[in-house]
């Protein structure tokens, strides 16, 4: 059970870091991009 929880935590943190990096890159690359498209 602890292995499964560790796996979920690892995947969750990886996805979170990937999402924040993608958001950061989009904000840097497309400053004129409307906020409605970033959702």
PDB file of N, CA, C and O in Angstrom:
ATOM      1  N   UNK A   1       0.833  -1.204   0.000  1.00  0.00           N
ATOM      2  CA  UNK A   1       0.000   0.000   0.000  1.00  0.00           C
ATOM      3  C   UNK A   1       0.873   1.260   0.000  1.00  0.00           C
ATOM      4  O   UNK A   1       0.572   2.227  -0.700  1.00  0.00           O
ATOM      5  N   UNK A   2       1.946   1.244   0.782  1.00  0.00           N
ATOM      6  CA  UNK A   2       2.808   2.428   0.840  1.00  0.00           C
ATOM      7  C   UNK A   2       3.505   2.653  -0.505  1.00  0.00           C
ATOM      8  O   UNK A   2       3.770   3.792  -0.886  1.00  0.00           O
ATOM      9  N   UNK A   3       3.801   1.561  -1.221  1.00  0.00           N
ATOM     10  CA  UNK A   3       4.418   1.709  -2.548  1.00  0.00           C
ATOM     11  C   UNK A   3       3.473   2.442  -3.499  1.00  0.00           C
ATOM     12  O   UNK A   3       3.894   3.315  -4.258  1.00  0.00           O
ATOM     13  N   UNK A   4       2.192   2.076  -3.447  1.00  0.00           N
ATOM     14  CA  UNK A   4       1.201   2.713  -4.308  1.00  0.00           C
ATOM     15  C   UNK A   4       1.066   4.199  -3.971  1.00  0.00           C
ATOM     16  O   UNK A   4       0.970   5.038  -4.867  1.00  0.00           O
ATOM     17  N   UNK A   5       1.060   4.518  -2.684  1.00  0.00           N
ATOM     18  CA  UNK A   5       0.959   5.918  -2.271  1.00  0.00           C
ATOM     19  C   UNK A   5       2.186   6.705  -2.726  1.00  0.00           C
ATOM     20  O   UNK A   5       2.071   7.848  -3.168  1.00  0.00           O
ATOM     21  N   UNK A   6       3.360   6.084  -2.615  1.00  0.00           N
ATOM     22  CA  UNK A   6       4.583   6.758  -3.061  1.00  0.00           C
ATOM     23  C   UNK A   6       4.560   7.000  -4.562  1.00  0.00           C
ATOM     24  O   UNK A   6       4.977   8.057  -5.037  1.00  0.00           O
ATOM     25  N   UNK A   7       4.069   6.012  -5.306  1.00  0.00           N
ATOM     26  CA  UNK A   7       3.983   6.145  -6.760  1.00  0.00           C
ATOM     27  C   UNK A   7       3.029   7.274  -7.144  1.00  0.00           C
ATOM     28  O   UNK A   7       3.335   8.077  -8.025  1.00  0.00           O
ATOM     29  N   UNK A   8       1.881   7.333  -6.483  1.00  0.00           N
ATOM     30  CA  UNK A   8       0.902   8.390  -6.759  1.00  0.00           C
ATOM     31  C   UNK A   8       1.490   9.763  -6.418  1.00  0.00           C
ATOM     32  O   UNK A   8       1.298  10.725  -7.161  1.00  0.00           O
ATOM     33  N   UNK A   9       2.203   9.849  -5.300  1.00  0.00           N
ATOM     34  CA  UNK A   9       2.807  11.119  -4.902  1.00  0.00           C
ATOM     35  C   UNK A   9       3.871  11.546  -5.910  1.00  0.00           C
ATOM     36  O   UNK A   9       3.966  12.723  -6.258  1.00  0.00           O
ATOM     37  N   UNK A  10       4.667  10.590  -6.375  1.00  0.00           N
ATOM     38  CA  UNK A  10       5.720  10.910  -7.347  1.00  0.00           C
ATOM     39  C   UNK A  10       5.118  11.394  -8.660  1.00  0.00           C
ATOM     40  O   UNK A  10       5.550  12.405  -9.213  1.00  0.00           O
ATOM     41  N   UNK A  11       4.130  10.675  -9.151  1.00  0.00           N
ATOM     42  CA  UNK A  11       3.480  11.064 -10.407  1.00  0.00           C
ATOM     43  C   UNK A  11       2.789  12.417 -10.244  1.00  0.00           C
ATOM     44  O   UNK A  11       2.844  13.257 -11.143  1.00  0.00           O
ATOM     45  N   UNK A  12       2.145  12.625  -9.109  1.00  0.00           N
ATOM     46  CA  UNK A  12       1.455  13.891  -8.864  1.00  0.00           C
ATOM     47  C   UNK A  12       2.407  15.073  -8.859  1.00  0.00           C
ATOM     48  O   UNK A  12       2.123  16.109  -9.460  1.00  0.00           O
ATOM     49  N   UNK A  13       3.544  14.917  -8.176  1.00  0.00           N
ATOM     50  CA  UNK A  13       4.507  16.013  -8.121  1.00  0.00           C
ATOM     51  C   UNK A  13       5.124  16.257  -9.493  1.00  0.00           C
ATOM     52  O   UNK A  13       5.389  17.401  -9.862  1.00  0.00           O
ATOM     53  N   UNK A  14       5.355  15.178 -10.255  1.00  0.00           N
ATOM     54  CA  UNK A  14       5.917  15.329 -11.604  1.00  0.00           C
ATOM     55  C   UNK A  14       4.947  16.085 -12.508  1.00  0.00           C
ATOM     56  O   UNK A  14       5.353  16.992 -13.234  1.00  0.00           O
ATOM     57  N   UNK A  15       3.674  15.715 -12.467  1.00  0.00           N
ATOM     58  CA  UNK A  15       2.664  16.381 -13.291  1.00  0.00           C
ATOM     59  C   UNK A  15       2.518  17.844 -12.877  1.00  0.00           C
ATOM     60  O   UNK A  15       2.351  18.719 -13.726  1.00  0.00           O
ATOM     61  N   UNK A  16       2.582  18.104 -11.576  1.00  0.00           N
ATOM     62  CA  UNK A  16       2.459  19.481 -11.093  1.00  0.00           C
ATOM     63  C   UNK A  16       3.628  20.330 -11.584  1.00  0.00           C
ATOM     64  O   UNK A  16       3.432  21.459 -12.034  1.00  0.00           O
ATOM     65  N   UNK A  17       4.843  19.789 -11.497  1.00  0.00           N
ATOM     66  CA  UNK A  17       6.007  20.550 -11.953  1.00  0.00           C
ATOM     67  C   UNK A  17       5.951  20.740 -13.464  1.00  0.00           C
ATOM     68  O   UNK A  17       6.304  21.806 -13.969  1.00  0.00           O
ATOM     69  N   UNK A  18       5.511  19.717 -14.184  1.00  0.00           N
ATOM     70  CA  UNK A  18       5.399  19.816 -15.638  1.00  0.00           C
ATOM     71  C   UNK A  18       4.362  20.878 -16.008  1.00  0.00           C
ATOM     72  O   UNK A  18       4.590  21.684 -16.910  1.00  0.00           O
ATOM     73  N   UNK A  19       3.223  20.878 -15.311  1.00  0.00           N
ATOM     74  CA  UNK A  19       2.181  21.856 -15.594  1.00  0.00           C
ATOM     75  C   UNK A  19       2.639  23.278 -15.323  1.00  0.00           C
ATOM     76  O   UNK A  19       2.353  24.181 -16.109  1.00  0.00           O
ATOM     77  N   UNK A  20       3.350  23.488 -14.213  1.00  0.00           N
ATOM     78  CA  UNK A  20       3.814  24.833 -13.893  1.00  0.00           C
ATOM     79  C   UNK A  20       4.862  25.290 -14.903  1.00  0.00           C
ATOM     80  O   UNK A  20       4.895  26.465 -15.270  1.00  0.00           O
ATOM     81  N   UNK A  21       5.718  24.377 -15.355  1.00  0.00           N
ATOM     82  CA  UNK A  21       6.713  24.735 -16.369  1.00  0.00           C
ATOM     83  C   UNK A  21       6.022  25.103 -17.676  1.00  0.00           C
ATOM     84  O   UNK A  21       6.406  26.072 -18.331  1.00  0.00           O
ATOM     85  N   UNK A  22       5.007  24.335 -18.057  1.00  0.00           N
ATOM     86  CA  UNK A  22       4.292  24.608 -19.299  1.00  0.00           C
ATOM     87  C   UNK A  22       3.600  25.969 -19.219  1.00  0.00           C
ATOM     88  O   UNK A  22       3.627  26.734 -20.183  1.00  0.00           O
ATOM     89  N   UNK A  23       2.989  26.271 -18.090  1.00  0.00           N
ATOM     90  CA  UNK A  23       2.328  27.563 -17.895  1.00  0.00           C
ATOM     91  C   UNK A  23       3.349  28.689 -17.996  1.00  0.00           C
ATOM     92  O   UNK A  23       3.091  29.712 -18.630  1.00  0.00           O
ATOM     93  N   UNK A  24       4.512  28.498 -17.369  1.00  0.00           N
ATOM     94  CA  UNK A  24       5.569  29.509 -17.385  1.00  0.00           C
ATOM     95  C   UNK A  24       6.042  29.762 -18.819  1.00  0.00           C
ATOM     96  O   UNK A  24       6.212  30.910 -19.229  1.00  0.00           O
ATOM     97  N   UNK A  25       6.252  28.685 -19.574  1.00  0.00           N
ATOM     98  CA  UNK A  25       6.715  28.822 -20.958  1.00  0.00           C
ATOM     99  C   UNK A  25       5.668  29.529 -21.806  1.00  0.00           C
ATOM    100  O   UNK A  25       6.010  30.376 -22.631  1.00  0.00           O
ATOM    101  N   UNK A  26       4.389  29.190 -21.612  1.00  0.00           N
ATOM    102  CA  UNK A  26       3.321  29.833 -22.381  1.00  0.00           C
ATOM    103  C   UNK A  26       3.259  31.323 -22.054  1.00  0.00           C
ATOM    104  O   UNK A  26       3.086  32.147 -22.952  1.00  0.00           O
ATOM    105  N   UNK A  27       3.400  31.675 -20.777  1.00  0.00           N
ATOM    106  CA  UNK A  27       3.343  33.082 -20.391  1.00  0.00           C
ATOM    107  C   UNK A  27       4.525  33.850 -20.969  1.00  0.00           C
ATOM    108  O   UNK A  27       4.383  35.013 -21.348  1.00  0.00           O
ATOM    109  N   UNK A  28       5.692  33.210 -21.040  1.00  0.00           N
ATOM    110  CA  UNK A  28       6.874  33.887 -21.587  1.00  0.00           C
ATOM    111  C   UNK A  28       6.757  34.018 -23.108  1.00  0.00           C
ATOM    112  O   UNK A  28       7.051  35.075 -23.667  1.00  0.00           O
ATOM    113  N   UNK A  29       6.329  32.945 -23.771  1.00  0.00           N
ATOM    114  CA  UNK A  29       6.292  32.937 -25.234  1.00  0.00           C
ATOM    115  C   UNK A  29       5.160  33.796 -25.796  1.00  0.00           C
ATOM    116  O   UNK A  29       5.338  34.483 -26.801  1.00  0.00           O
ATOM    117  N   UNK A  30       4.004  33.754 -25.149  1.00  0.00           N
ATOM    118  CA  UNK A  30       2.830  34.436 -25.695  1.00  0.00           C
ATOM    119  C   UNK A  30       2.295  35.463 -24.694  1.00  0.00           C
ATOM    120  O   UNK A  30       1.282  35.205 -24.045  1.00  0.00           O
ATOM    121  N   UNK A  31       2.939  36.600 -24.557  1.00  0.00           N
ATOM    122  CA  UNK A  31       2.458  37.594 -23.585  1.00  0.00           C
ATOM    123  C   UNK A  31       1.103  38.187 -23.960  1.00  0.00           C
ATOM    124  O   UNK A  31       0.379  38.670 -23.089  1.00  0.00           O
ATOM    125  N   UNK A  32       0.752  38.156 -25.251  1.00  0.00           N
ATOM    126  CA  UNK A  32      -0.530  38.720 -25.663  1.00  0.00           C
ATOM    127  C   UNK A  32      -1.659  37.701 -25.626  1.00  0.00           C
ATOM    128  O   UNK A  32      -2.796  38.017 -25.977  1.00  0.00           O
ATOM    129  N   UNK A  33      -1.352  36.479 -25.203  1.00  0.00           N
ATOM    130  CA  UNK A  33      -2.360  35.421 -25.178  1.00  0.00           C
ATOM    131  C   UNK A  33      -3.465  35.764 -24.175  1.00  0.00           C
ATOM    132  O   UNK A  33      -3.165  36.105 -23.031  1.00  0.00           O
ATOM    133  N   UNK A  34      -4.727  35.682 -24.579  1.00  0.00           N
ATOM    134  CA  UNK A  34      -5.823  35.975 -23.645  1.00  0.00           C
ATOM    135  C   UNK A  34      -5.855  34.988 -22.486  1.00  0.00           C
ATOM    136  O   UNK A  34      -5.493  33.823 -22.650  1.00  0.00           O
ATOM    137  N   UNK A  35      -6.284  35.446 -21.326  1.00  0.00           N
ATOM    138  CA  UNK A  35      -6.341  34.594 -20.142  1.00  0.00           C
ATOM    139  C   UNK A  35      -7.315  33.434 -20.337  1.00  0.00           C
ATOM    140  O   UNK A  35      -7.135  32.377 -19.731  1.00  0.00           O
ATOM    141  N   UNK A  36      -8.333  33.608 -21.163  1.00  0.00           N
ATOM    142  CA  UNK A  36      -9.328  32.547 -21.348  1.00  0.00           C
ATOM    143  C   UNK A  36      -8.735  31.331 -22.055  1.00  0.00           C
ATOM    144  O   UNK A  36      -9.256  30.224 -21.909  1.00  0.00           O
ATOM    145  N   UNK A  37      -7.660  31.514 -22.815  1.00  0.00           N
ATOM    146  CA  UNK A  37      -7.055  30.385 -23.526  1.00  0.00           C
ATOM    147  C   UNK A  37      -6.125  29.581 -22.628  1.00  0.00           C
ATOM    148  O   UNK A  37      -5.843  28.419 -22.919  1.00  0.00           O
ATOM    149  N   UNK A  38      -5.640  30.181 -21.538  1.00  0.00           N
ATOM    150  CA  UNK A  38      -4.674  29.499 -20.668  1.00  0.00           C
ATOM    151  C   UNK A  38      -5.368  28.498 -19.754  1.00  0.00           C
ATOM    152  O   UNK A  38      -4.699  27.677 -19.126  1.00  0.00           O
ATOM    153  N   UNK A  39      -6.685  28.548 -19.665  1.00  0.00           N
ATOM    154  CA  UNK A  39      -7.402  27.563 -18.861  1.00  0.00           C
ATOM    155  C   UNK A  39      -7.463  26.263 -19.627  1.00  0.00           C
ATOM    156  O   UNK A  39      -8.025  25.283 -19.137  1.00  0.00           O
TER     157      UNK A  39
END
